[in-house]
């Protein structure tokens, strides 16, 4: 007997060999097995090209399209670039014929110029040419074949990027009908590059939300020096501490933060100096809990044997003796340093060097609060209160010859001082509003130092006011208004 079974299948383009065998059953002869046979699926050729990650509008660039042959005969191929939207072709033509020799590759270069900002698709198609003239007298592949690829990339606007951020902290339950409304007027400068303006609205139920999402890019600064390296360290342990305390620490955030802590720790070891030696305290078990505890100790724990020398070295370098003493004392107090005589000498130094600015006042106040002298800390807070600037529910302090960065640090130390002495969230809310109004899109501030101190203050406030998630409805309306003069 003779049996036939036919199955029509479409083989994939990938070069793959498929093996199979047949099984037959006959009432008389029983079971029969055939020998294994195979069929090889392949594509006569395929194309490949690489695009830049991005280009600037108006920039001319070259797309090199390569054709790879898998046949034992010459391949006359026509390569065609579909006229992409947002580009002009500066080559002589959008297509060209090339000959690909057996089992080799050949390429064609196409020149483009970007004309539109945004994400753009580029499609390249290739097929065996209708004429074999391009291959001369070489034997050519007799069958028809084709391939196509579409890729996308970004066309960026010319000019230099500039960002303006409007940020506001609000609580809907404090408003009538539990509804908060904010209006923003978005104006553009006269020299804005056409088609480059964009606006984003981000609503989060957590003052640390932007920082949590952008642990790797809180401040747009080059890294390398010891201070800038701290932005890789301090905010990460603050986020770990906060999310752990509220029970919201995820594995992804934990992994990212611990990686940043390890990286920052290794880099900071390059900046130990004899004038002010310190030891890093960093131990970590398999789950990473110890890393966060080390970070909570403010990273630096001075060498006990050289402690006094280290402090005096700082006093000799910096003209503001009280401020540098307060810095060191805060670090010692948070790291639970046990030598009270050192803390007492530091506090005496603060008394002998009166604060000359709001910044120094709150730095001193925070030191006294950490030392447990709440009355002295509160006295400093009350003494500086007449210099507060109040506007639209926001409070802040302006320092003589101070920058925005210094004013952010001042507000941060004001929050930390008030919370440490036990003042209520309502007492610090106007200061917190000022801090959040200065956040950059990544969740940091202007520099390394103000980002570290500012996020420390926000994390302490966030732990104080945290509540389980509630349902919030957000409605956004807007439009473009043309002003005619």
Phi, psi and omega in degrees: 000154183230127180237146180228135174230128182241130177229121179267117181232152176260120180278145177291163182289337183296146180287105185218140176257127182252127180250148178197167177214163182251148176237129179231153180232131179233136181301331183265312187268349178086217186269137177229141179238135178271166172291154178288135175231170185217159173225137184251119177262135178202168178251136182302323177204163171219158182248157179209143173207154182241131178255153173295157178300320178201159174225162177268139178305134183093350180278138176263135180217165185248133172254118178262113180260121180255140178243124182250125183261142176238021180243163184267023178221162179293146181241110170279119188236136172258120179258128185231125175264116177295134182300105185281145175287130180096006179224157166238142180271122180261359172287170178297330183207162176275357180216166179197157179256136176225159176249126179254117181290161185307129174055035176228195178223160175213163184219163178224143182253130179237133182257135180229158173228127182283137181235349184230138178278139177131188179274126187234140176264141174235126181244130176240131178240148177220144177209157178299134185289150179290338179241140179264012185299326182296337180264005178064229183266005182291143174299133185248158178293128189277342187263162179274139177212157180205165178202156180208145178221137173240128177229156179237153173204174189258134172255119183261155179286151175288173180093193181244136182290142176218134183239138169241129185243130172247121183227141181215142177255131181213160175232110183303328183291345178274358185250158177302137180059022180055036183233128177247135180233134177228139178242133177235138173256116182264110180249148182248145177291160183293332184262022180295141179288131181304140176069012183257350184285133177219152178225139179232146175237125182235120179245124180225146180269027184210127181295340177263006183307307179300321180294322180296322181284341188231047182299334183270355186214046184291325181230134181275071180230153172291146178256153181161313179277167185297321181293313181296330179295333183294337177291343173277348187249293191304309182300332182291318179287331176296317178295316178301315181298313183295309183293327177294318182293328180263003177072030183241017182282119179265162180297322181295313180295320180298316180296315180297314183295317181293323175299316179294323178297315179297318179296314180296322179298312181297320180291320185293336178298341179285352188245020173291134180234150182293329183297322182220073185293151176212161174244141170276135174256105182215105173234148184213131173272187187298334183265349174092005184295324185294332180299317180295321179295323178295317179298324181295339178277020174064025170072309186261132170232107188300148176297120185301320182292337182241022187298307183297319178299319180297317180294314181296325177300317178296321180294327180287332183276317186263135179290326182276088186294320182296319183294313182292326176295319178297319177305310183294318181297319178300316179298317180294317183294318180290328179276007176062039178296138193267345185278098183293334181296325178293317179296320180295319178296323178295318180292325175297321177299320178296320180294326182278350181232081185305145178293138182249004182206161175303323180302309180294323181301312181286332173296316177296316182300317180295322177299312180297320180296317178295329179283354177094000179269078185293326181294318178292320178297316180294324179299317179295321178298315182292323182295326183270351185303322180299344182267004181290144176254124183243133180202121175052046178078008180248141175236140175201171181237137179256129181264147176301127181057024183273156177261174174301323180298316179295320179295325176295314178300319180300312178298323180295314178293330176296317177296312181299319180295312181298317180292324182293326179276354175099013176292158188281167178296330178293331179292327185257351184304317178299326177290321178295322177300321178296317179299312182293332178290345180255006179293142173273172184300336181274352180098005175256198180237230187264331185214180179296310186296311182292332176293315180297311182289319181297317179290330175299314180295316181295323180293320177296319178293319182298321178294331180287324188254002186299138172226158176301152183304143176236160179283127179230132176257129181243127176240133182235126176231151180186173179188169180262126178247121180269127180262122180253125180254000000 
